[in-house]
C-alpha cells in the first residue's frame, strides 16, 4: 500500500471481493429472473424494459406476473393494451411501456427472432443501451456491459474510469475492463450499490474494497464512512500549562 493506505487497483481482486460482499444480498432483478427460468432473450428484453426507473422489488413480481400469461412475442402481441396495463400494475409508466412492449413483440414475431446485436436491439421501440446490453449479456450470453446508475457511480468512485454519463462510462469500461467481467459487472454492482456503495452516505468503513477504492467524490460525514485512507488522525493532547502561581 502507498502512503494513502490504498493498494494498486487490481480488477481481479476487486471481483473476488465483490462476489464475497454481495453473496448474501438479493440478486439484481434480471439475474434473479434468469435463475427462476426466465432467461430467454425475449423475456430478458421485456423484463429489462419493465425495470426502467422501477425498483427491482417491484419489477421482479411484475415481470413474473406478465410471464405467467405470455412468454413469447406471439403470445405477448396477442394481448390487448388494457390487459397488459393491468398486468404491469405497479411498474412506473405502464402505459408507454405497454405500447413499447406491444410494438417490439409484433416486430419480433414478424421477424422470427430477437435481434442479437446492440444496434439491432436499439432499433426496437423503447430500447436503449442499458436494456440492449442486458438482453445481449443475459439472454444471449454475449459479452456486453450494461451500465445503470449503480455501475456508473461505483466505477467512477473507484477511480477505474472517469466519465460524466452512463453512456461514456460504458465506452470507457469497454476500453479497460477485461471481457470476462462484462456481463458480471452489472450482476455484482447493482446489489453492491444498493446496499453498500450507496449514492449518499456510502458504507465505506466496513467495505471489503476500501483499500482498492479511491473514493472519488466521497465526502465522509462520519469517521466510519471515511475508511482507513481518509480517517482523521488522532489528535495529540495539548501540553499542560504550568499552574498559575
Secondary structure, 3 states (H helix, E strand, C coil): CCCCCCCCCCHHHHHHHHHHHHCCCCCCHHHHHHHCCCCCHHHHHHHHHHHCCCCHHHHHHHHHHHHCCCCCHHHHHCCCHHHHHHHCCCCCCHHHHHHHHHHHHHHHHHHCCCCCCHHHHHCCCCCCHHHHHHHHHHHHCCCCCCCCHHHHHHHHHHCCCCCCCHHHHHHHHHHHCCHHHCCHHHHHHHHHHHHCCCCCCCCHHHCCCCCCCCCCCCCCCCHHHHHHHHCCCCCCCCCCCCCCC
